[in-house]
Amino acid sequence: MEPFTDSIIQGVKMTSKESGIAALERAMDIVMMFQQEKRELGVTEISRLLGLHKSTVHRCLNTLERRGFVQQNPTTSRYWLGIKFYILGSLYTETMSLCPIASPFIQELADQLNEAVHLAVLDRFCGENLQVIVIDKVETRQRLSITPSIGSGAPVHCCGVGKAMMAFAGEETLNKLLQYRFTPFTAHTITDRETFLQELEKVRSLGYAMDRDELEMGLTCVAAPIFNHRGEVVAAVSTSGPTTRMVATLEEKIIPSVKQIADRISSRLK
């Protein structure tokens, strides 16, 4: 899937003197005009309000419509904001409300386990390159800690949080696995779709996911999904650390603790 900015730039006919930034700003001006006017707008009206050629406005709107950022009323031929803005807004709202709710719980988990704890979400706008993004983290005081930082990403097929969220993802997200590239990172990485789907069945059955030396040798992660009030998976919480240290208390302490914290966060979101 093309990035949003690339799509807009490609949808606007540019002269040799125009830059990609100028084209993007033009498209954003059109989008912001909907916010300012708070109503449907036609090509001619947008052209007049912004001082742009009608052909330029039309090409830009066509691109925005194709990507779901605007929609055309078939009766009036006017345009309004599309469903993609609702999706983006929902993601932003959920993510921004999720962090303050989850923060004390992931701190509690980190204190219990004395290991690093992460809160991650699925990047829904990365096309077929499905990945997770870490949005919050509590560091560990332990030595020999190899853990991702806030803002970092990882492919879904080789990390605990990715498996935890994909196991409960909707059909649209799961269908992206048809084009997904199962890149091997270690000798333990899952490298085919069928094996990955079997792994997701296991995650659904157990209620938690784990990767052991799949993304990086010597690193083990245990993760559990977090659900919103609609029962949709919106995030996952995980703890990770050196495999040699994690295996000692994996079954009796780490797995039950991660599942319990995920359930408690989900309850707060409901």
C-alpha positions as CSV (number, residue, x, y, z in Angstrom):
1,M,0.0,0.0,0.0
2,E,1.4,3.5,-0.9
3,P,1.8,5.9,2.0
4,F,-0.9,8.6,2.2
5,T,1.6,11.4,1.3
6,D,2.8,9.6,-1.8
7,S,-0.7,8.9,-3.0
8,I,-1.6,12.6,-2.8
9,I,1.5,13.6,-4.7
10,Q,0.9,11.1,-7.4
11,G,-2.7,12.3,-7.7
12,V,-1.8,15.9,-8.4
13,K,-0.3,16.9,-11.8
14,M,2.9,18.7,-11.1
15,T,4.9,21.1,-13.2
16,S,8.7,21.0,-13.3
17,K,8.8,23.9,-10.8
18,E,6.5,22.3,-8.3
19,S,7.8,20.2,-5.4
20,G,6.3,17.3,-3.6
21,I,5.9,19.5,-0.5
22,A,3.9,22.1,-2.4
23,A,1.6,19.4,-3.8
24,L,1.1,17.9,-0.4
25,E,0.3,21.3,1.1
26,R,-2.3,21.9,-1.6
27,A,-4.0,18.6,-0.8
28,M,-4.0,19.5,2.9
29,D,-5.5,22.9,2.1
30,I,-8.4,21.1,0.4
31,V,-8.8,18.7,3.4
32,M,-8.7,21.6,5.9
33,M,-11.3,23.5,3.8
34,F,-13.8,20.8,4.8
35,Q,-13.0,21.5,8.5
36,Q,-13.5,25.2,8.0
37,E,-16.7,25.0,6.0
38,K,-18.2,22.0,7.9
39,R,-20.2,20.9,4.9
40,E,-20.0,19.2,1.5
41,L,-18.1,21.1,-1.1
42,G,-18.0,20.9,-4.9
43,V,-15.0,21.1,-7.2
44,T,-15.9,24.6,-8.4
45,E,-16.4,25.9,-4.9
46,I,-13.1,24.5,-3.6
47,S,-11.4,26.0,-6.7
48,R,-12.8,29.4,-5.9
49,L,-12.1,29.3,-2.1
50,L,-8.5,28.2,-2.5
51,G,-7.7,29.9,-5.8
52,L,-6.8,26.7,-7.5
53,H,-7.5,25.4,-11.0
54,K,-10.5,23.2,-11.2
55,S,-8.5,20.5,-12.9
56,T,-6.0,20.4,-10.1
57,V,-8.7,20.2,-7.4
58,H,-10.5,17.4,-9.4
59,R,-7.3,15.3,-9.7
60,C,-6.5,15.7,-6.0
61,L,-10.0,14.8,-4.9
62,N,-9.9,11.7,-7.2
63,T,-6.8,10.5,-5.4
64,L,-8.2,11.3,-1.9
65,E,-11.4,9.5,-2.8
66,R,-9.6,6.5,-4.1
67,R,-7.8,6.1,-0.8
68,G,-10.9,6.7,1.3
69,F,-10.0,10.2,2.6
70,V,-13.0,11.9,0.9
71,Q,-16.3,10.6,-0.5
72,Q,-18.5,12.0,-3.2
73,N,-22.2,12.4,-2.8
74,P,-23.8,10.7,-5.8
75,T,-26.8,13.0,-5.7
76,T,-25.1,16.4,-5.5
77,S,-21.6,15.4,-6.8
78,R,-20.2,17.3,-3.8
79,Y,-17.4,15.9,-1.6
80,W,-17.1,15.3,2.1
81,L,-14.6,13.7,4.4
82,G,-14.3,9.9,4.0
83,I,-14.2,6.9,6.3
84,K,-10.4,6.9,6.5
85,F,-10.4,10.0,8.7
86,Y,-12.8,8.3,11.0
87,I,-10.5,5.3,11.2
88,L,-7.5,7.5,11.9
89,G,-9.4,9.4,14.5
90,S,-10.6,6.3,16.2
91,L,-7.0,4.9,16.3
92,Y,-5.7,8.2,17.7
93,T,-8.4,8.3,20.4
94,E,-7.9,4.7,21.4
95,T,-4.1,5.1,21.5
96,M,-4.1,8.3,23.4
97,S,-6.6,7.1,25.9
98,L,-4.9,3.7,26.2
99,C,-1.6,4.9,27.4
100,P,-2.7,6.7,30.6
101,I,-5.0,3.8,31.5
102,A,-2.4,1.1,30.9
103,S,0.6,3.0,32.4
104,P,0.0,2.0,36.1
105,F,-0.7,-1.6,35.1
106,I,2.5,-2.0,33.1
107,Q,4.5,-0.4,35.9
108,E,2.9,-2.9,38.3
109,L,3.8,-5.8,36.0
110,A,7.4,-4.5,35.7
111,D,7.7,-4.3,39.4
112,Q,6.3,-7.9,39.8
113,L,8.6,-9.5,37.3
114,N,11.6,-7.2,37.5
115,E,11.7,-7.3,33.7
116,A,11.0,-4.8,30.9
117,V,7.3,-4.4,30.0
118,H,5.9,-3.0,26.7
119,L,2.6,-1.7,25.4
120,A,2.3,-2.1,21.7
121,V,-0.3,-1.5,19.0
122,L,-0.7,-2.9,15.5
123,D,0.3,-0.5,12.7
124,R,-2.9,-0.6,10.6
125,F,-1.6,1.6,7.9
126,C,1.6,-0.2,6.8
127,G,-0.1,-2.1,4.0
128,E,1.0,-5.8,3.7
129,N,4.1,-5.1,5.8
130,L,2.2,-5.9,9.0
131,Q,4.1,-4.6,12.1
132,V,3.6,-3.6,15.7
133,I,4.7,-0.3,17.3
134,V,5.8,0.1,20.9
135,I,3.9,3.0,22.4
136,D,4.9,2.7,26.1
137,K,7.6,0.9,28.1
138,V,8.8,0.4,31.6
139,E,12.5,-0.3,31.8
140,T,14.1,-3.0,33.9
141,R,16.9,-2.6,36.4
142,Q,18.2,-6.0,35.4
143,R,21.4,-6.4,33.5
144,L,21.6,-8.1,30.1
145,S,18.3,-6.5,29.0
146,I,17.7,-6.5,25.2
147,T,14.4,-4.8,24.7
148,P,12.8,-2.5,22.0
149,S,12.4,1.2,22.6
150,I,9.3,3.3,22.4
151,G,8.4,4.1,18.8
152,S,10.3,1.0,17.5
153,G,8.5,-1.5,15.3
154,A,8.8,-5.2,14.6
155,P,7.2,-7.7,12.1
156,V,4.1,-9.4,13.5
157,H,5.2,-13.0,12.7
158,C,8.2,-13.0,15.0
159,C,7.3,-11.1,18.2
160,G,4.9,-11.9,21.0
161,V,2.8,-8.8,20.8
162,G,2.4,-9.3,17.1
163,K,1.1,-12.8,17.5
164,A,-1.2,-11.8,20.4
165,M,-2.9,-9.1,18.3
166,M,-3.0,-11.0,15.0
167,A,-4.6,-14.0,16.8
168,F,-7.7,-11.8,17.5
169,A,-7.5,-9.5,14.5
170,G,-10.4,-9.0,12.0
171,E,-10.7,-10.7,8.7
172,E,-9.4,-7.7,6.7
173,T,-6.2,-7.7,8.7
174,L,-5.7,-11.4,8.5
175,N,-6.2,-11.3,4.7
176,K,-3.0,-9.2,4.5
177,L,-1.1,-12.3,5.4
178,L,-1.7,-13.5,1.8
179,Q,0.9,-11.0,0.6
180,Y,2.9,-10.9,3.8
181,R,6.6,-11.7,3.6
182,F,7.7,-14.0,6.4
183,T,11.3,-12.8,6.7
184,P,13.6,-15.0,8.8
185,F,15.6,-13.4,11.5
186,T,16.9,-16.4,13.3
187,A,16.7,-20.2,12.8
188,H,13.6,-20.2,15.0
189,T,11.6,-17.6,13.0
190,I,8.3,-18.8,11.5
191,T,8.7,-18.4,7.8
192,D,5.4,-19.5,6.2
193,R,1.8,-18.6,6.4
194,E,0.4,-22.0,7.3
195,T,2.7,-22.4,10.3
196,F,1.9,-18.9,11.5
197,L,-1.9,-19.5,11.3
198,Q,-1.4,-22.6,13.4
199,E,0.5,-20.5,15.9
200,L,-2.4,-18.0,16.0
201,E,-4.8,-20.8,16.8
202,K,-2.6,-21.8,19.7
203,V,-2.5,-18.2,20.9
204,R,-6.3,-18.0,20.8
205,S,-6.6,-21.2,22.8
206,L,-4.0,-20.3,25.4
207,G,-4.8,-16.6,25.7
208,Y,-1.2,-15.5,25.4
209,A,1.6,-15.5,22.8
210,M,5.3,-16.1,23.1
211,D,8.3,-15.8,20.9
212,R,11.5,-17.5,22.0
213,D,14.6,-16.5,20.0
214,E,12.4,-15.8,16.9
215,L,13.3,-12.1,16.4
216,E,16.7,-12.1,18.1
217,M,18.7,-15.0,19.5
218,G,18.7,-14.9,23.3
219,L,15.5,-12.9,23.6
220,T,12.2,-14.3,24.9
221,C,8.9,-12.4,25.0
222,V,5.5,-13.3,26.5
223,A,2.5,-11.2,25.5
224,A,-1.3,-11.0,25.9
225,P,-4.0,-9.1,24.0
226,I,-5.9,-6.1,25.2
227,F,-9.5,-5.6,24.1
228,N,-11.7,-2.5,24.0
229,H,-15.4,-2.2,25.0
230,R,-16.4,-3.6,21.6
231,G,-14.4,-6.8,22.2
232,E,-11.8,-5.7,19.5
233,V,-8.1,-6.2,20.1
234,V,-6.5,-2.8,20.3
235,A,-3.1,-3.5,21.8
236,A,-1.0,-6.1,23.6
237,V,1.2,-6.0,26.7
238,S,4.4,-8.0,27.0
239,T,7.4,-8.6,29.0
240,S,10.7,-9.6,27.5
241,G,14.2,-10.4,28.6
242,P,17.1,-12.8,28.1
243,T,15.9,-16.3,27.4
244,T,18.2,-17.8,30.0
245,R,16.6,-15.7,32.7
246,M,13.0,-15.8,31.5
247,V,12.7,-19.6,31.3
248,A,13.3,-20.0,35.1
249,T,9.8,-18.5,36.0
250,L,8.0,-18.7,32.7
251,E,5.2,-21.0,33.6
252,E,4.6,-20.3,37.2
253,K,4.9,-16.5,37.3
254,I,5.5,-14.7,34.0
255,I,2.7,-16.1,31.8
256,P,-0.1,-15.8,34.5
257,S,1.1,-12.3,35.4
258,V,1.1,-11.0,31.8
259,K,-2.4,-12.5,31.2
260,Q,-3.8,-11.0,34.4
261,I,-2.5,-7.5,33.6
262,A,-3.9,-7.7,30.1
263,D,-7.3,-8.7,31.4
264,R,-7.3,-5.8,33.9
265,I,-6.4,-3.2,31.3
266,S,-9.2,-4.6,29.1
267,S,-11.6,-4.3,31.9
268,R,-10.7,-0.7,32.4
269,L,-11.3,0.0,28.7
270,K,-14.8,-1.5,28.9
